[in-house]
């Protein structure tokens, strides 16, 4: 029916006007809760029921497959307990627990059971640094000794060339794992920073990859100096509170007093035994001092996949995810994963290029180990997929759990066809500002 025909039918026109007016009145109602319910109802009606049914069926299949996978690992003595989260697009498919919090107690792991993250903490620090940099607090090229006055590594020329970007990307030139022992001994970062002057660099700044904990942790000191806020406050205000990551803590006392914690374990010929919690890395939060649950990590991966743009834009995430240096070693467990081609280090993240069938893909990944906890996190921007596994034992399964679960997810869910023009999916290979 065209406009002319409607005008010729006055009663129909009046009825249409009344319907429009009534809709406007409903939307303008002062009750925010009613508006929210109304919007939800509209969205529900627009969802294809067949799509919803298929989604729930796949989610059930995933739950069954993961249960079988982890029950087998528990029965064979490979693990004690696990917190597992899988995110696809903007949905949390799984935030679940398997096994026991303690081998000697009948308390099971659930989605809110807290684990120590170890070096998964570096990913939080890298993303936080990218956010603060884009808010104007500092630049990647800022010199470390501009913020940490007692810091020296090599001669003055070498020292004056070490930047924030270098310590975040593990390219400061410090020898492998320099002063990790001092971090674990509980020394303050300010004291450790003074000790670097006694070391001989293994390369020029930005030249080679050499993994660090103590050096990396200085990024937290720089962020504190630049913002006048401590690293705990920065992480809470920028990520943990807005994401609703209620299980997160960054100190020993909070972890020890939790009533839902997975205890660490070691294995001997007599089987698993629970260990005491230790204080390691709570003096170096950026390098390894965060505690969290599977549900917390699911919310974190939603952000990493770009689905919390009100908190951080994907272009900012992309700075942390951009390869800075190639990992040239050939003995790393992730280099044996199916289709692996090459690995790099960004800002608190490893970036892997791999081939799946004939398609080149990217994985953003990190492992973590502390106090006999062992963890893995991986996000796949091409597939809009995130996987995180937290273990309360230093198990060999950690070396294959990511590709194992990736295959399980792919066997159940049909990957969406990605829009090549979507800038979110483009992981840059060079950061001009750094190199």
Helices and strands as residue ranges (DSSP letters): H 3-7, H 10-27, H 32-46, H 49-75, E 81-88, E 91-99, E 114-116, G 118-120, H 121-134, G 144-146, H 156-159, H 164-168, H 180-184, H 189-195, G 196-198, H 214-227, H 231-235, I 236-240, H 241-243, H 252-256, E 265-268, E 271-274, H 285-288, E 291-293, H 294-304, H 314-321, E 325-326, G 333-336, E 340-345, E 350-356, E 359-370, E 373-380, E 385-391, G 396-399, H 401-412, G 423-425
